[in-house]
Amino acid sequence: MLADIQNNTLIPTVIEQSGRGERAFDIYSRLLKERIIFLVGPVNDHTANLVVAQLLFLESENPDK
């Protein structure tokens, strides 16, 4: 399954099944859930802010990891 975003880039979607049913994640959200941050392209102010936001989110979710 693929999702379409603003700049017409296709992003793979993964389906996770649990006792509560199925849930679809874009691959980057699924990787973040596993504490993996994926960065592609040049680092500029925008991409640096995105990475810092993800790191802060992960820190708030589990400060011991």
PyMOL Python script that loads the backbone (N, CA, C, O; Angstrom):
from pymol import cmd

cmd.read_pdbstr("""\
ATOM      1  N   MET A   1       0.846  -1.169   0.000  1.00  0.00           N
ATOM      2  CA  MET A   1       0.000   0.000   0.000  1.00  0.00           C
ATOM      3  C   MET A   1       0.896   1.238   0.000  1.00  0.00           C
ATOM      4  O   MET A   1       1.906   1.260   0.703  1.00  0.00           O
ATOM      5  N   LEU A   2       0.559   2.237  -0.750  1.00  0.00           N
ATOM      6  CA  LEU A   2       1.360   3.450  -0.823  1.00  0.00           C
ATOM      7  C   LEU A   2       0.497   4.669  -0.562  1.00  0.00           C
ATOM      8  O   LEU A   2      -0.656   4.728  -0.988  1.00  0.00           O
ATOM      9  N   ALA A   3       1.052   5.629   0.131  1.00  0.00           N
ATOM     10  CA  ALA A   3       0.346   6.886   0.401  1.00  0.00           C
ATOM     11  C   ALA A   3       0.960   7.984  -0.447  1.00  0.00           C
ATOM     12  O   ALA A   3       2.154   7.946  -0.741  1.00  0.00           O
ATOM     13  N   ASP A   4       0.165   8.952  -0.838  1.00  0.00           N
ATOM     14  CA  ASP A   4       0.633  10.078  -1.641  1.00  0.00           C
ATOM     15  C   ASP A   4       0.709  11.306  -0.744  1.00  0.00           C
ATOM     16  O   ASP A   4      -0.247  11.613  -0.033  1.00  0.00           O
ATOM     17  N   ILE A   5       1.850  12.016  -0.770  1.00  0.00           N
ATOM     18  CA  ILE A   5       1.988  13.229   0.035  1.00  0.00           C
ATOM     19  C   ILE A   5       2.099  14.442  -0.865  1.00  0.00           C
ATOM     20  O   ILE A   5       1.988  14.323  -2.085  1.00  0.00           O
ATOM     21  N   GLN A   6       2.314  15.597  -0.283  1.00  0.00           N
ATOM     22  CA  GLN A   6       2.262  16.876  -0.983  1.00  0.00           C
ATOM     23  C   GLN A   6       3.059  16.925  -2.272  1.00  0.00           C
ATOM     24  O   GLN A   6       2.539  17.403  -3.281  1.00  0.00           O
ATOM     25  N   ASN A   7       4.287  16.458  -2.285  1.00  0.00           N
ATOM     26  CA  ASN A   7       5.109  16.595  -3.479  1.00  0.00           C
ATOM     27  C   ASN A   7       5.048  15.365  -4.384  1.00  0.00           C
ATOM     28  O   ASN A   7       5.976  15.109  -5.152  1.00  0.00           O
ATOM     29  N   ASN A   8       3.978  14.620  -4.294  1.00  0.00           N
ATOM     30  CA  ASN A   8       3.730  13.441  -5.125  1.00  0.00           C
ATOM     31  C   ASN A   8       4.764  12.340  -4.946  1.00  0.00           C
ATOM     32  O   ASN A   8       4.972  11.538  -5.856  1.00  0.00           O
ATOM     33  N   THR A   9       5.408  12.288  -3.802  1.00  0.00           N
ATOM     34  CA  THR A   9       6.319  11.201  -3.481  1.00  0.00           C
ATOM     35  C   THR A   9       5.504  10.078  -2.855  1.00  0.00           C
ATOM     36  O   THR A   9       4.676  10.325  -1.978  1.00  0.00           O
ATOM     37  N   LEU A  10       5.732   8.862  -3.297  1.00  0.00           N
ATOM     38  CA  LEU A  10       5.014   7.731  -2.733  1.00  0.00           C
ATOM     39  C   LEU A  10       5.729   7.238  -1.481  1.00  0.00           C
ATOM     40  O   LEU A  10       6.947   7.055  -1.477  1.00  0.00           O
ATOM     41  N   ILE A  11       4.959   7.029  -0.428  1.00  0.00           N
ATOM     42  CA  ILE A  11       5.503   6.544   0.833  1.00  0.00           C
ATOM     43  C   ILE A  11       4.833   5.212   1.145  1.00  0.00           C
ATOM     44  O   ILE A  11       3.606   5.139   1.208  1.00  0.00           O
ATOM     45  N   PRO A  12       5.620   4.159   1.342  1.00  0.00           N
ATOM     46  CA  PRO A  12       5.028   2.857   1.664  1.00  0.00           C
ATOM     47  C   PRO A  12       4.240   2.910   2.969  1.00  0.00           C
ATOM     48  O   PRO A  12       4.579   3.653   3.890  1.00  0.00           O
ATOM     49  N   THR A  13       3.204   2.121   3.023  1.00  0.00           N
ATOM     50  CA  THR A  13       2.376   1.991   4.212  1.00  0.00           C
ATOM     51  C   THR A  13       2.448   0.550   4.690  1.00  0.00           C
ATOM     52  O   THR A  13       2.417  -0.382   3.886  1.00  0.00           O
ATOM     53  N   VAL A  14       2.544   0.373   5.991  1.00  0.00           N
ATOM     54  CA  VAL A  14       2.557  -0.966   6.566  1.00  0.00           C
ATOM     55  C   VAL A  14       1.299  -1.143   7.407  1.00  0.00           C
ATOM     56  O   VAL A  14       0.798  -0.193   8.008  1.00  0.00           O
ATOM     57  N   ILE A  15       0.805  -2.363   7.440  1.00  0.00           N
ATOM     58  CA  ILE A  15      -0.393  -2.699   8.211  1.00  0.00           C
ATOM     59  C   ILE A  15       0.045  -3.479   9.445  1.00  0.00           C
ATOM     60  O   ILE A  15       0.766  -4.472   9.345  1.00  0.00           O
ATOM     61  N   GLU A  16      -0.397  -3.019  10.596  1.00  0.00           N
ATOM     62  CA  GLU A  16      -0.096  -3.701  11.849  1.00  0.00           C
ATOM     63  C   GLU A  16      -1.390  -4.282  12.390  1.00  0.00           C
ATOM     64  O   GLU A  16      -2.405  -3.590  12.475  1.00  0.00           O
ATOM     65  N   GLN A  17      -1.349  -5.548  12.752  1.00  0.00           N
ATOM     66  CA  GLN A  17      -2.540  -6.195  13.298  1.00  0.00           C
ATOM     67  C   GLN A  17      -2.348  -6.432  14.791  1.00  0.00           C
ATOM     68  O   GLN A  17      -1.276  -6.833  15.245  1.00  0.00           O
ATOM     69  N   SER A  18      -3.408  -6.174  15.535  1.00  0.00           N
ATOM     70  CA  SER A  18      -3.380  -6.407  16.974  1.00  0.00           C
ATOM     71  C   SER A  18      -4.742  -6.945  17.391  1.00  0.00           C
ATOM     72  O   SER A  18      -5.620  -7.158  16.555  1.00  0.00           O
ATOM     73  N   GLY A  19      -4.905  -7.158  18.660  1.00  0.00           N
ATOM     74  CA  GLY A  19      -6.178  -7.624  19.179  1.00  0.00           C
ATOM     75  C   GLY A  19      -7.297  -6.610  18.980  1.00  0.00           C
ATOM     76  O   GLY A  19      -8.476  -6.954  19.058  1.00  0.00           O
ATOM     77  N   ARG A  20      -6.924  -5.360  18.724  1.00  0.00           N
ATOM     78  CA  ARG A  20      -7.910  -4.297  18.518  1.00  0.00           C
ATOM     79  C   ARG A  20      -8.191  -4.055  17.042  1.00  0.00           C
ATOM     80  O   ARG A  20      -8.931  -3.132  16.702  1.00  0.00           O
ATOM     81  N   GLY A  21      -7.615  -4.863  16.160  1.00  0.00           N
ATOM     82  CA  GLY A  21      -7.865  -4.704  14.733  1.00  0.00           C
ATOM     83  C   GLY A  21      -6.619  -4.307  13.972  1.00  0.00           C
ATOM     84  O   GLY A  21      -5.500  -4.456  14.463  1.00  0.00           O
ATOM     85  N   GLU A  22      -6.823  -3.804  12.775  1.00  0.00           N
ATOM     86  CA  GLU A  22      -5.721  -3.401  11.912  1.00  0.00           C
ATOM     87  C   GLU A  22      -5.510  -1.895  11.984  1.00  0.00           C
ATOM     88  O   GLU A  22      -6.447  -1.119  12.174  1.00  0.00           O
ATOM     89  N   ARG A  23      -4.249  -1.510  11.827  1.00  0.00           N
ATOM     90  CA  ARG A  23      -3.921  -0.084  11.778  1.00  0.00           C
ATOM     91  C   ARG A  23      -2.849   0.116  10.721  1.00  0.00           C
ATOM     92  O   ARG A  23      -1.877  -0.637  10.657  1.00  0.00           O
ATOM     93  N   ALA A  24      -3.031   1.132   9.894  1.00  0.00           N
ATOM     94  CA  ALA A  24      -2.066   1.432   8.842  1.00  0.00           C
ATOM     95  C   ALA A  24      -1.136   2.547   9.307  1.00  0.00           C
ATOM     96  O   ALA A  24      -1.584   3.540   9.880  1.00  0.00           O
ATOM     97  N   PHE A  25       0.148   2.379   9.060  1.00  0.00           N
ATOM     98  CA  PHE A  25       1.164   3.378   9.372  1.00  0.00           C
ATOM     99  C   PHE A  25       1.941   3.685   8.108  1.00  0.00           C
ATOM    100  O   PHE A  25       2.201   2.786   7.307  1.00  0.00           O
ATOM    101  N   ASP A  26       2.320   4.955   7.913  1.00  0.00           N
ATOM    102  CA  ASP A  26       3.320   5.196   6.882  1.00  0.00           C
ATOM    103  C   ASP A  26       4.632   4.647   7.438  1.00  0.00           C
ATOM    104  O   ASP A  26       4.818   4.594   8.654  1.00  0.00           O
ATOM    105  N   ILE A  27       5.528   4.245   6.565  1.00  0.00           N
ATOM    106  CA  ILE A  27       6.741   3.551   6.992  1.00  0.00           C
ATOM    107  C   ILE A  27       7.578   4.392   7.953  1.00  0.00           C
ATOM    108  O   ILE A  27       8.218   3.843   8.850  1.00  0.00           O
ATOM    109  N   TYR A  28       7.586   5.705   7.783  1.00  0.00           N
ATOM    110  CA  TYR A  28       8.389   6.559   8.654  1.00  0.00           C
ATOM    111  C   TYR A  28       7.823   6.594  10.074  1.00  0.00           C
ATOM    112  O   TYR A  28       8.588   6.645  11.037  1.00  0.00           O
ATOM    113  N   SER A  29       6.515   6.567  10.217  1.00  0.00           N
ATOM    114  CA  SER A  29       5.903   6.509  11.550  1.00  0.00           C
ATOM    115  C   SER A  29       6.202   5.172  12.212  1.00  0.00           C
ATOM    116  O   SER A  29       6.453   5.103  13.415  1.00  0.00           O
ATOM    117  N   ARG A  30       6.171   4.118  11.416  1.00  0.00           N
ATOM    118  CA  ARG A  30       6.477   2.783  11.953  1.00  0.00           C
ATOM    119  C   ARG A  30       7.934   2.707  12.408  1.00  0.00           C
ATOM    120  O   ARG A  30       8.230   2.142  13.461  1.00  0.00           O
ATOM    121  N   LEU A  31       8.838   3.275  11.617  1.00  0.00           N
ATOM    122  CA  LEU A  31      10.249   3.293  12.014  1.00  0.00           C
ATOM    123  C   LEU A  31      10.446   4.117  13.286  1.00  0.00           C
ATOM    124  O   LEU A  31      11.216   3.726  14.164  1.00  0.00           O
ATOM    125  N   LEU A  32       9.760   5.246  13.389  1.00  0.00           N
ATOM    126  CA  LEU A  32       9.871   6.088  14.581  1.00  0.00           C
ATOM    127  C   LEU A  32       9.393   5.335  15.819  1.00  0.00           C
ATOM    128  O   LEU A  32       9.953   5.490  16.904  1.00  0.00           O
ATOM    129  N   LYS A  33       8.364   4.528  15.650  1.00  0.00           N
ATOM    130  CA  LYS A  33       7.866   3.712  16.761  1.00  0.00           C
ATOM    131  C   LYS A  33       8.968   2.783  17.277  1.00  0.00           C
ATOM    132  O   LYS A  33       9.002   2.456  18.463  1.00  0.00           O
ATOM    133  N   GLU A  34       9.853   2.366  16.396  1.00  0.00           N
ATOM    134  CA  GLU A  34      10.990   1.518  16.764  1.00  0.00           C
ATOM    135  C   GLU A  34      12.232   2.347  17.099  1.00  0.00           C
ATOM    136  O   GLU A  34      13.328   1.804  17.236  1.00  0.00           O
ATOM    137  N   ARG A  35      12.053   3.669  17.232  1.00  0.00           N
ATOM    138  CA  ARG A  35      13.113   4.613  17.589  1.00  0.00           C
ATOM    139  C   ARG A  35      14.157   4.756  16.489  1.00  0.00           C
ATOM    140  O   ARG A  35      15.339   4.961  16.765  1.00  0.00           O
ATOM    141  N   ILE A  36      13.709   4.645  15.233  1.00  0.00           N
ATOM    142  CA  ILE A  36      14.577   4.820  14.072  1.00  0.00           C
ATOM    143  C   ILE A  36      14.150   6.093  13.358  1.00  0.00           C
ATOM    144  O   ILE A  36      12.996   6.232  12.955  1.00  0.00           O
ATOM    145  N   ILE A  37      15.083   7.016  13.206  1.00  0.00           N
ATOM    146  CA  ILE A  37      14.812   8.263  12.490  1.00  0.00           C
ATOM    147  C   ILE A  37      15.471   8.166  11.128  1.00  0.00           C
ATOM    148  O   ILE A  37      16.665   7.885  11.030  1.00  0.00           O
ATOM    149  N   PHE A  38      14.703   8.397  10.087  1.00  0.00           N
ATOM    150  CA  PHE A  38      15.164   8.267   8.712  1.00  0.00           C
ATOM    151  C   PHE A  38      15.302   9.658   8.122  1.00  0.00           C
ATOM    152  O   PHE A  38      14.338  10.423   8.090  1.00  0.00           O
ATOM    153  N   LEU A  39      16.502   9.987   7.654  1.00  0.00           N
ATOM    154  CA  LEU A  39      16.770  11.308   7.096  1.00  0.00           C
ATOM    155  C   LEU A  39      17.303  11.147   5.684  1.00  0.00           C
ATOM    156  O   LEU A  39      18.270  10.420   5.458  1.00  0.00           O
ATOM    157  N   VAL A  40      16.673  11.825   4.736  1.00  0.00           N
ATOM    158  CA  VAL A  40      17.091  11.780   3.338  1.00  0.00           C
ATOM    159  C   VAL A  40      17.271  13.209   2.851  1.00  0.00           C
ATOM    160  O   VAL A  40      16.441  14.072   3.137  1.00  0.00           O
ATOM    161  N   GLY A  41      18.337  13.463   2.125  1.00  0.00           N
ATOM    162  CA  GLY A  41      18.549  14.776   1.533  1.00  0.00           C
ATOM    163  C   GLY A  41      19.407  15.671   2.390  1.00  0.00           C
ATOM    164  O   GLY A  41      19.906  15.266   3.440  1.00  0.00           O
ATOM    165  N   PRO A  42      19.571  16.892   1.928  1.00  0.00           N
ATOM    166  CA  PRO A  42      20.435  17.833   2.647  1.00  0.00           C
ATOM    167  C   PRO A  42      19.816  18.251   3.982  1.00  0.00           C
ATOM    168  O   PRO A  42      18.596  18.309   4.135  1.00  0.00           O
ATOM    169  N   VAL A  43      20.690  18.538   4.929  1.00  0.00           N
ATOM    170  CA  VAL A  43      20.227  19.026   6.227  1.00  0.00           C
ATOM    171  C   VAL A  43      20.171  20.552   6.154  1.00  0.00           C
ATOM    172  O   VAL A  43      21.179  21.226   5.942  1.00  0.00           O
ATOM    173  N   ASN A  44      18.961  21.065   6.336  1.00  0.00           N
ATOM    174  CA  ASN A  44      18.753  22.512   6.380  1.00  0.00           C
ATOM    175  C   ASN A  44      17.938  22.816   7.637  1.00  0.00           C
ATOM    176  O   ASN A  44      17.687  21.918   8.440  1.00  0.00           O
ATOM    177  N   ASP A  45      17.532  24.048   7.812  1.00  0.00           N
ATOM    178  CA  ASP A  45      16.776  24.406   9.019  1.00  0.00           C
ATOM    179  C   ASP A  45      15.517  23.566   9.172  1.00  0.00           C
ATOM    180  O   ASP A  45      15.203  23.116  10.274  1.00  0.00           O
ATOM    181  N   HIS A  46      14.798  23.351   8.086  1.00  0.00           N
ATOM    182  CA  HIS A  46      13.540  22.601   8.139  1.00  0.00           C
ATOM    183  C   HIS A  46      13.775  21.148   8.541  1.00  0.00           C
ATOM    184  O   HIS A  46      13.124  20.650   9.460  1.00  0.00           O
ATOM    185  N   THR A  47      14.691  20.466   7.870  1.00  0.00           N
ATOM    186  CA  THR A  47      14.924  19.057   8.195  1.00  0.00           C
ATOM    187  C   THR A  47      15.536  18.909   9.588  1.00  0.00           C
ATOM    188  O   THR A  47      15.228  17.953  10.298  1.00  0.00           O
ATOM    189  N   ALA A  48      16.397  19.842   9.982  1.00  0.00           N
ATOM    190  CA  ALA A  48      16.966  19.791  11.328  1.00  0.00           C
ATOM    191  C   ALA A  48      15.868  19.930  12.379  1.00  0.00           C
ATOM    192  O   ALA A  48      15.893  19.224  13.388  1.00  0.00           O
ATOM    193  N   ASN A  49      14.914  20.821  12.163  1.00  0.00           N
ATOM    194  CA  ASN A  49      13.791  20.978  13.092  1.00  0.00           C
ATOM    195  C   ASN A  49      12.954  19.714  13.170  1.00  0.00           C
ATOM    196  O   ASN A  49      12.504  19.339  14.252  1.00  0.00           O
ATOM    197  N   LEU A  50      12.737  19.049  12.039  1.00  0.00           N
ATOM    198  CA  LEU A  50      11.973  17.800  12.042  1.00  0.00           C
ATOM    199  C   LEU A  50      12.681  16.717  12.849  1.00  0.00           C
ATOM    200  O   LEU A  50      12.049  16.010  13.635  1.00  0.00           O
ATOM    201  N   VAL A  51      13.976  16.589  12.656  1.00  0.00           N
ATOM    202  CA  VAL A  51      14.738  15.577  13.388  1.00  0.00           C
ATOM    203  C   VAL A  51      14.751  15.893  14.881  1.00  0.00           C
ATOM    204  O   VAL A  51      14.566  14.992  15.699  1.00  0.00           O
ATOM    205  N   VAL A  52      14.963  17.140  15.246  1.00  0.00           N
ATOM    206  CA  VAL A  52      14.955  17.527  16.662  1.00  0.00           C
ATOM    207  C   VAL A  52      13.585  17.252  17.280  1.00  0.00           C
ATOM    208  O   VAL A  52      13.506  16.773  18.411  1.00  0.00           O
ATOM    209  N   ALA A  53      12.518  17.543  16.563  1.00  0.00           N
ATOM    210  CA  ALA A  53      11.165  17.270  17.071  1.00  0.00           C
ATOM    211  C   ALA A  53      10.977  15.776  17.308  1.00  0.00           C
ATOM    212  O   ALA A  53      10.394  15.379  18.318  1.00  0.00           O
ATOM    213  N   GLN A  54      11.460  14.950  16.398  1.00  0.00           N
ATOM    214  CA  GLN A  54      11.342  13.504  16.578  1.00  0.00           C
ATOM    215  C   GLN A  54      12.159  13.034  17.776  1.00  0.00           C
ATOM    216  O   GLN A  54      11.696  12.197  18.552  1.00  0.00           O
ATOM    217  N   LEU A  55      13.363  13.562  17.932  1.00  0.00           N
ATOM    218  CA  LEU A  55      14.192  13.195  19.082  1.00  0.00           C
ATOM    219  C   LEU A  55      13.537  13.613  20.396  1.00  0.00           C
ATOM    220  O   LEU A  55      13.544  12.848  21.360  1.00  0.00           O
ATOM    221  N   LEU A  56      12.976  14.807  20.442  1.00  0.00           N
ATOM    222  CA  LEU A  56      12.282  15.266  21.650  1.00  0.00           C
ATOM    223  C   LEU A  56      11.065  14.405  21.950  1.00  0.00           C
ATOM    224  O   LEU A  56      10.797  14.090  23.110  1.00  0.00           O
ATOM    225  N   PHE A  57      10.330  14.022  20.915  1.00  0.00           N
ATOM    226  CA  PHE A  57       9.182  13.137  21.106  1.00  0.00           C
ATOM    227  C   PHE A  57       9.629  11.800  21.694  1.00  0.00           C
ATOM    228  O   PHE A  57       9.037  11.314  22.657  1.00  0.00           O
ATOM    229  N   LEU A  58      10.673  11.208  21.114  1.00  0.00           N
ATOM    230  CA  LEU A  58      11.161   9.922  21.616  1.00  0.00           C
ATOM    231  C   LEU A  58      11.637  10.038  23.058  1.00  0.00           C
ATOM    232  O   LEU A  58      11.395   9.141  23.865  1.00  0.00           O
ATOM    233  N   GLU A  59      12.305  11.127  23.384  1.00  0.00           N
ATOM    234  CA  GLU A  59      12.762  11.351  24.758  1.00  0.00           C
ATOM    235  C   GLU A  59      11.577  11.448  25.719  1.00  0.00           C
ATOM    236  O   GLU A  59      11.631  10.908  26.824  1.00  0.00           O
ATOM    237  N   SER A  60      10.518  12.128  25.308  1.00  0.00           N
ATOM    238  CA  SER A  60       9.347  12.271  26.180  1.00  0.00           C
ATOM    239  C   SER A  60       8.588  10.958  26.330  1.00  0.00           C
ATOM    240  O   SER A  60       7.980  10.706  27.370  1.00  0.00           O
ATOM    241  N   GLU A  61       8.620  10.128  25.306  1.00  0.00           N
ATOM    242  CA  GLU A  61       7.927   8.836  25.361  1.00  0.00           C
ATOM    243  C   GLU A  61       8.626   7.854  26.295  1.00  0.00           C
ATOM    244  O   GLU A  61       7.972   7.101  27.016  1.00  0.00           O
ATOM    245  N   ASN A  62       9.959   7.867  26.279  1.00  0.00           N
ATOM    246  CA  ASN A  62      10.710   6.942  27.116  1.00  0.00           C
ATOM    247  C   ASN A  62      12.086   7.529  27.418  1.00  0.00           C
ATOM    248  O   ASN A  62      13.031   7.299  26.663  1.00  0.00           O
ATOM    249  N   PRO A  63      12.213   8.278  28.500  1.00  0.00           N
ATOM    250  CA  PRO A  63      13.479   8.946  28.817  1.00  0.00           C
ATOM    251  C   PRO A  63      14.625   7.982  29.124  1.00  0.00           C
ATOM    252  O   PRO A  63      15.788   8.385  29.087  1.00  0.00           O
ATOM    253  N   ASP A  64      14.322   6.721  29.426  1.00  0.00           N
ATOM    254  CA  ASP A  64      15.360   5.758  29.809  1.00  0.00           C
ATOM    255  C   ASP A  64      16.037   5.084  28.625  1.00  0.00           C
ATOM    256  O   ASP A  64      17.032   4.382  28.809  1.00  0.00           O
ATOM    257  N   LYS A  65      15.523   5.278  27.416  1.00  0.00           N
ATOM    258  CA  LYS A  65      16.137   4.627  26.244  1.00  0.00           C
ATOM    259  C   LYS A  65      17.126   5.524  25.591  1.00  0.00           C
ATOM    260  O   LYS A  65      17.738   5.145  24.593  1.00  0.00           O
TER     261      LYS A  65
END
""", "prot")
cmd.dss("prot")
cmd.show_as("cartoon", "prot")
cmd.util.cbc("prot")
cmd.orient("prot")
